[in-house]
Amino acid sequence: MEEKDFALRLAKLRTKKNVSAREMSLAIGQNPGYINHIETGRGTPSLSGILYICDYLGITPSEFFDTEIEHPEKLKGIIEDLKKLNDTQLETIAALVRELANK
């Protein structure tokens, strides 16, 4: 993932969380302009910065970098709920998902 792609992904996920760049910066213990600098390409987070960002967004780094996942935080919640279902329930859900995905 290129820096500009990282910045776009961060902005998109932050916006979906309905939080300002300033609020997010302060919430992860950074200066008020931290997230804005990353999103505008004027800065790059360290590895620990990426981990703080992902933790704040409620996702894993893998989910952050998988740009095919439009709503990683929602998908993560669904997967956690699916783990509680029995085999018959999972088969029903799988059939429903296949039907929805083909529409």
FENVEN-V296797 format. One record per backbone hydrogen bond with DSSP energy under -0.5 kcal/mol. NH is the residue of the N-H (numbers start at 1). CO is the residue of the C=O. If there is no record, write none. Layout:
nh=NH co=CO
nh=NH co=CO
This chain:
nh=6 co=2
nh=7 co=3
nh=8 co=4
nh=9 co=5
nh=10 co=6
nh=11 co=7
nh=12 co=8
nh=13 co=9
nh=14 co=10
nh=15 co=11
nh=16 co=12
nh=17 co=13
nh=18 co=15
nh=19 co=14
nh=24 co=20
nh=25 co=21
nh=26 co=22
nh=27 co=23
nh=28 co=24
nh=29 co=26
nh=30 co=25
nh=34 co=31
nh=37 co=33
nh=38 co=34
nh=39 co=35
nh=40 co=36
nh=41 co=38
nh=42 co=37
nh=43 co=37
nh=50 co=46
nh=51 co=47
nh=52 co=48
nh=53 co=49
nh=54 co=50
nh=55 co=51
nh=56 co=52
nh=57 co=53
nh=58 co=54
nh=58 co=55
nh=59 co=54
nh=64 co=60
nh=65 co=61
nh=66 co=62
nh=67 co=65
nh=69 co=66
nh=70 co=68
nh=75 co=71
nh=76 co=72
nh=77 co=73
nh=78 co=74
nh=79 co=75
nh=80 co=76
nh=81 co=77
nh=82 co=78
nh=83 co=79
nh=84 co=81
nh=85 co=82
nh=90 co=86
nh=91 co=87
nh=92 co=88
nh=93 co=89
nh=94 co=90
nh=95 co=91
nh=96 co=92
nh=97 co=93
nh=98 co=94
nh=99 co=95
nh=100 co=96
nh=101 co=97
nh=102 co=98
nh=103 co=100
